[in-house]
Amino acid sequence: MMKPAVIISTYPDKKSVTRVANKMVKEKIAACVNVTKISSIYSWQGKIENTDEFLAIFKTSQKNKARLKKEIKNTHPYKVPEIAEINVIDINKPYLAWLGSSTL
């Protein structure tokens, strides 16, 4: 049975996240990418930053997750991008079937 994977990353602007999300879905590396605007507070190079970013939630299969992470790293505009995997403990079967049919 196909196993799901969820990878998250943050982007500086709508243009960069949209470009990457469209590429991943078009190439069937991800079945879906949710994008939402967020406010991030973090330490960077000795300063506290408070900026707007875009959070991308990539939904894919365990089979595709390594390729997805590599593509995110290679296309990301940040010097140190967040590429985090969320462990999916449970997922409804109809969604899992759709996820499997929407990825390679």
N, C-alpha and C positions, 0 to 999 in steps of 0.2 A: 504494500500500500504506500502511496506517495505521502511524504511527510512535508509539512509546511515550514517555511522560515520567514521571519520578519526582521528586516534590517532597517535601522533608522540612521538618518544623517541630517545635518543642518546646512543651509545654504544662505549666502548673503543677500540674494535678491530673487525675485520671481522669475526673471529671465533664465538664470542659470539652473534653477531647480526644474523649470518646465522643460528645458532642453534635455536634461539628463533623464527625467521621467519619461518623456516621449520616446527617447532612444531605447530605454530599457523595455518599455511595453511593446514598441514596434518590433524589436528583435526577440521578443518573447522570453527575455531574461527575467522579467517581472510580469506578473499578471495584472497588477494594479499598483499605483503609487498614490497615496493620499498626501496632499500638500496643504499645510495650514501656516498662517503667519503667527509668529510667536515673539515674545520679548525675552531676550537672553541676558543674564548678568553673569559675567565670568571674569577671571583674572587672565590677562594676556600681557606678556612682556613687562611685568611689574605694575600694571595699571588695572583698575577695575573698569570693565567695559559694560555698558548697558545699551544694547543694540537690538533692533528688529532683525529677525531672521525668518527663514522659512524651513519648517520641519517637514522632511520627506519620510514617509513610512512605506517602504518597499515590501510587497508581499510576493513571495516566490516559493520555490521548492528547495528542499535540502540539496537536491542534485545541482541546482543553479546558484546556490548561495556564494560559493567561492568565486565564480565568474562575476556575479553581481558586485561583490565587494571589490574585486579587482577593477571593474569598470568604474565604480564610484571613485576609487582612489585615482585612477588615471584621468578622469574627466573633471575632478573636483577643483574649484577655484581656490580653496583654502590651502595654506601651507601645511596645516595640521588638521585634516578633516576628521569629524566624528563619523565612525563607521561601527555601529554597535548592533549586535544581534540580540533579539529578544527571544527567549525560549517559549515556544508555543506548546502549552500543556494540553490544551483541548481546542477543537475546532469543529464546527458543525459539518456533517458529511456533504450536504449539497454544495456548500461553499468550497470545501476541499476538492470536490469533483470539478467545480468550475475552475479553481486555481490550477489543477492539473491539466485541464484541457486548454488553458490559456498560456501555458509556458512550454518550453521545449523539453 
